[in-house]
Amino acid sequence: MRTISCVSTPTRLLPRLAVITAGLVLTLSPLFFSGCAATSKPAASVYSPANFEIPATDEGLPGAGPIRRADWFKKTWRERRESFAATAQKDQGSIVFLGDSITQGWKDKLETSFAGLPVSNRGLSGDTSRGLLLRLPEDVLSLNPRGVVLLIGTNDLEEGAAPEVIASNVKKVIDALHQQNAQMPVVLCAVMPSSLSKKRPADQIKQLNKLYRAVVRDQPQVTYLDTWTLFANAQGDAKAEEFPDLLHPNDVGYAKWTGALRPVLATLGFLDTEPDHFQLEPGFVSLFNGKDLSGWGYRPTSKQDIASAERWQKSDPEAAVWPVVTSPVNFDGKTITSENRFRAINGRLVVTTPPEYRKIQQLSTQREFSKDFVLKLEFRATPNADSGVYIRGPQLQCRDYLLAGPYKHLQRYKAGDWNEIEVIVKDNVAHCTCNGEVLEEALKIPASGPIGLEGDRGQMEYRRIRIKESP
């Protein structure tokens, strides 16, 4: 029997990251649910030949649902886990990418996709969420990981598991990760689309992802990443040009997944750790100093917005959370708002993904602007992110445009990368462009008001926010 001891995680090991993606699953042994965290040990004391064999029956195993036992899977399970044991010492303190064949298929390209990060691939072809629970202590927790990228669930569906069972297993994974380290960030990627022909129908995948969002609701250490919308076609299935067999991504698909993960990993402190040394153009003044939220704050919620929120929430059970601000709040000298939604990180003003999935909040400049001006800023969105830029009050939608709209016609928009918005205001009319393409030809705005940034769904980063006012 393996021994488990109750230990605290040293502060120096923080932050941790767990990235959970639909298609990859962590597995836990019954011992792991004893309420104590597994200690980090040398690989030789954690692995034994018996660990490489799948138990003959489900009796006493954690979780519920299918564990595969076909001969090909037994062979894959044994060989992959032997290879994991062989690199366990080298992979100590790495960011673990955990899942099934979608993760395993990243192969050596994982290191080049996230150059500079210590990463380890713990994908195991054919695995299910319950299988991940079973192997979690040895394959993940024993590595004392800095983070875990998790994608799981697609093979469970092929085996006939109910979405509720799969989501319950994923919850056990998250609980176990936080049992080891309560501060561990977790990125939960949505199960990627597939096809009915693969026994993975779109309606079941959408239901499973909905349950995943419910599992992580109100868990600030968990970030849900919408890797379903990223890849789904109009029918909700995988696209052959990105998933040739309608199950596994090709190089194009992996590149898109990489682009979706990088902004989240940056916000968690693993990438883009150097300050932005951008130089202002002549005549421009920065509205964001890149270091803290000085000059920004919350303004009281308008009666119109309160009424809109009430109507929405009464008519739609999935309506966004919409907190009401009753008095002004300023964040001078602070790097983060009180509820952690807006953060200043290395030159970026980050609107983080809300654990509620959708949450309407607005951060505004304390200053108001009444002269004609040119406003410039850059933004980077996670898949299907929904944000906005307020110009003296009216909102210019700032989203992951090609997925979230409303400007799906854009030819120069760069998904997962930085894009520039320019707003030219003259005589209370705003001409708005993205990378030189027109968003709004003539948006009417009031004579005076602040500049604001909205948070709704997904993560949105802003940087180089600057303004040039007319004399």
N, C-alpha and C positions, 0 to 999 in steps of 0.2 A: 504493500500500500504506500502511495506517495504521501509525504508529510506536508502539511500546510500550517504556517504559523502566522499569527496576527502581527503585522508590522506596519509602521507608518512610512509613507513615501517621503524621502528627503526633499526639501524645498528645491535644492539645486537641480533636481531632475525635471522640474516643471519648465515650460508647459508640456503636457502630453497631447497627442492628437489621435483621435480615432476617426477614420473616414469610412463610413458605412455606405456601400453602394448596392443597389439591387442587382443581384447576380452573384454576390460574394457573401459568404456567411462565416461567422465565427462559431466555434463549438466549445462547449464547456463540459467538464466531467462532473459527476455528482459531488465530488469533494469540493469543487470550486464554489459551490453554493452554500458552504458552511458558515458564511459570514465573515471569513477571514481572507486576507489577500495572500496570494501565492508569493513566496519569496523568490528573488532572482538567484538562480543557481547555475553553475557550470553545466553545459549541455549533457555531460556524461551522467550527472546525478538526476537529470530530469527525464531523459529518454532511456528506454530499454527496448530490446527486441519486441517485447509484448505490446508496446505502444504502437507498433507499426501494423498491427493486425486489427481489423474491424471486429468488435464483439459479435459473437454468433447470434445473439438475440438482443432485443431492445430492453430487456428487463434491467431496471436500475439506471438506465441512461437518462441524462437530462433532456428536457424539452419534449416535444411531441412531433409526430409526422414521420416522413420516410427517411431511412438511412439506406443507401444503396449497398447491395452485396453481390452484384454480378461479378463474375470472375475478372472481367476487364477493369472494373472499378477497384476491386481488392488489390490488383496488381498496381494500378495507378496510385492508390492510397499508400501502399507500402513503399513504392519507389520514391514518390514525392516526399514523404515524411522522412525517409532515410536521408534524402538530400538536404532537407531542412535541418536535421540534426547535425549534419556535417558542417554546416555554415553557421550554426547557432552562436558560436563565440564571436565570429566576425560580424554578425548582425546585431550584436548587443547595442541597444540605444538607437536603433534605426526607426524610420517610419515604415510601418508594415502595411503592405497592400494585401488584403485578405479577401479570398473569395473562391470562385470556381474557375472554369476554363476561360472565362472572359478576362479574369485577372491573370491567370497563368499565361495566357496568350500574349501578354505584354512582353514577356521574356526579357532579354537583355536591353531592349529599348526602354525599359522602365528607368534605368539609370540615366540614359541620355535625355529622356523626356523631362526629368527633374534634376538636371545637372547641378552638382554642388550639394545635394541632399543625400544623406545616408538612407537608402531605401532597401527594403527586402521584399521579395515576392513570395507570398504564402498562398497563392492561388492553387487550387487543386481541382483538376478537371472532373466534372460530374458531381461535385459536392453539393450538398443541401444545407439548409440552415441548421438542421439538427446535427449534421456531420461536423459543421463548424463548431458548434457548442462542445462537441465531444473532444475536438483537438485543440481547443483554445488555450488551455494551460501550457502545454508544451510548445505549440507552434507560435504563440503570440506573447502570452504573459511572461514566459520565461526569458524573453528577449529584453524585458524592461523597456518596451518601445517608447520612443518619443511620440509616436502617433500611429494610428491604424486607419488605412483606407479600406472600407468595407463595402462590397457589392454582393448581394445574395438574394436568392429567392426564385430565380427562373427555373432551376431544375426541380424545385419543390412542386411548381405548377405542373410540369410535365408528369410528375409522379402522382398527380391528383390531390395534392395537399390543399386544404382550404386556405384562402388568404389569411383568415383569422389565426390559424395555427402557425403560419410562417411569421406573421407579425409578432406573435407571442414569443417565438424563439429569438427574434431580433431584439425584442425588449430585454430578454434575459442576457443577450450579448452586451447590450448597453449597460445594464445593471452591473454585470460582472466587471466591465472596464472601469466603471465608476467606483466599484468596490475596491479595486486596486488603487485608484487615484481619483478622488472626487472632482478634481479640477481638469481631468482629461478632456480636451475638446474632441468631439466626435462629428465627423462629416458623413451623413447618411445619404448616399446617392440613390436616386430612384431606380427601380428595376427598369432596365432598358427594354424597348419594344422588341417583339419577335413576330410570331405569326400563328394563326390557328392551325396551319399545317404542321407546326412544331409543337402542337398541344400547349401553346402558350397564347391564348386568345387575348385580344386587347382589353376586353372588359374586365377580365380577371387581373391583368397587370395594373390597370387603372385603380381597381378596388384595393389591391395590395398596397400600392403607393399611397392611397388615401389613408389606409390604416397605418402605414409608416409615419405619415405626418401626425396622426393622432398619438402615436407612441411617443414622439419626441416633443409634443406640444408642452410648452412651459418648462422645457429643459434647456437652459441657456448654454450649456456646454455642448449641445448637439446642433450642427448645421445641416439642414436638409438641402441637397443639391438636386435640381430637377434635370436629371439625365434621361428622363423619359421624353419630355417635350423636345429636348435637344436633338433626338434621333427619330421621333415618330413622324410618319407621313400623315396625310389627311385622314386616313382610316384608322390611325393609331397603331399601325404595324411598322416593322423595320423597313428601311429602304435598301434595296438590293445594291445600290452603288456604295453603301457604307457597311452593310451586313450581307455579304454575298450569299451566305447560307441562311440568312434571316435569323441568325442566332449570335454569331460572333462578328465583332467589328474587324474591318481591314485597317490598313495604315491610316486611311482618311478618318475612320471612326476613332481610332486611338488618339490621333492628333486633336480631334474635337474634344475628346474626354480630357486630355491633358490641358487644353485651353480652358475648359470649364473649372478644373481643379485649381489651377495656378492662382487665381485671385483669392480663393478661400485660403489656400496655404499661405499666401502673403499676409492676409489679415491675422492669421494665427501665429505669424512671426517666423515662418520657415523660409520664405522667399521675399525678395524685394526689401531687404533689410537696410539698404543704404539710403541716406537722405536724397531728396530730389534737388539738384543744383540748378534748376531752371532760372534763367535770367529774364527779368521783365523787359518787354519792349518799351521804348521811350513813350512817356505820357501815361502809361498804365500804372495802376495801383493794385496791389494784391488785397483781396478780401479774405484770404486764408493764409496765415503765416506758416503753415506746414508743420507746426510743432504742437499747437493746442487750439482750442476753440474760442479764443479771445475774439470778441466782436460778434459772436453768434449767440443765439439763445432761442427759447420758446416764447411765442406770443400767445395770448389767450385765444382759445378756440372760438371762432365766430359763431353767432347764432345760426347762420345758414348752414355751416358745417355740422353743428350739433343736430339740426333737424334732418340733414341728409343722412347722417350716421344712424339716427333712430329709425328712419324709414327703411334703410337698407337692412339693418339688423332684424327688424320685425318681419321682413318679407323673405329673407334669405338666411337659412341656418348656417351657411358657410361664409357669411359676410365677414369682412375684416374686422379685427379689433380696432377701435378708434378712441384712444384715450382723450379725455377732455382736459385742457389746460385752463385753469381759472385765473391765474395771475402770471405776469411775466417772469421768466427765469433766464438768467444769463450764465454763460459758462466761461467767463474770462479766466484764463490761467489753467483751465481744466483740459485734460486730454480726452475725456470721455464724458458723455452725459450720464445722468444719474441712473438710468435703466440700461446703460450699455449699448444703446442703439446707434449713436453717432460717435465716431472715434477719430482722433488725429493720429496717423501712423506714418512716419517717414515721408512727409509731404503729401499724404493722401487723406482726404476727408472721407471716411468710410461709413456708408449706411449699411449696417450689418443685417444679415438675414434674421428675421424675427423668429423665435421658437414657435410662435403661434401660426407660422406660415405666412399670414397676411396681417399687417398692422400698420395703420395710417398714422404717420407722425411727420411734423414739419419743423425744420430748423431754419431760422431766418437771421439775416444780418440785423444788428441793432440799429444800424444806420438806415435811412430812407434816401431815395434817389429821385430827384425831380428834374434834373437836367437831361438833355439828350446824352446818350452814352453808347459805347461799344463794350459788350460783355463777352469775355472768352473763357472757356473752361474745357477740360478734357474729362472724359468719363470712361469707365470700364465696367461691363455688366456680366454677371453670371447668367446662365441660361434662363430665359423667360423672366428676367428681373423686371420689376416695375417701379419706377421712381419718377421724379419730375423736377423741373426748375421753375420756380415762381418768379415772375417778372412784375414787380409792383403789385402783386396779387394774383393775376391770371396765371395758370399753369401751362408750361410747355412740357408735353410728355417726354420724359427721358427714360428709355427702356432698352431692353435687348431687342431692338426694333424688328429684326427679321423673324423672330419668334413671337414676341409680345405685341407687335404693332405699335402705333397705328400706321407707321411709315414703312411698310414692308417692301416698298418699291426701291428702296435705296440700293445703289450699286457700289458705293464706296464704304459702306459700313463694314467694320472689321469685328466680327464676333470674337469675344474673349480677349480683345485687345483694346488699346486706347483710341478713342475717337474725339474729335474736337467739335464743340458747339460754339457758334458765334451768333450773338444777338445784337443787331444794330437798331437802336431806338431813336426815332426822330418824330417829333410832334405827336407823341403818345401812340405811336404805331411801331411794333417790333417786327423786324425782318429776321427770321431765324433759319440757320443752316446747320447741317451736320456734314463735316468734311467737304464743305462747299456745295452740297446738295440742299435744295430748299425743303424745309420742314413746314414753315408757316410763312407765307408771302407777306401778310399784313395782319398781325395779331394786335387787336386794340387793347390798350392797357390804360390804367388810371394815370393821372398827372404826377403822382408821387407814390412811393412805397418801397419796401425792402426787396432784397433778393433772397429767395428761399430754396431749400432743397427738401424734397419729400422722400419718405420711406414708405414702401408698401410691401412688395414681395421680392424675395431674393436679395442678393447683395449688389450694391452699386457703390463704386469708388469715384470720387471726384478729385481733381488736382488742378493746379495752375489756374485757380479762379481769380480773375483779374478784371478790372474795369477801367475804362478811359472816358472820363466825362468831358462834355463840351465846355468851353470857357463860360 
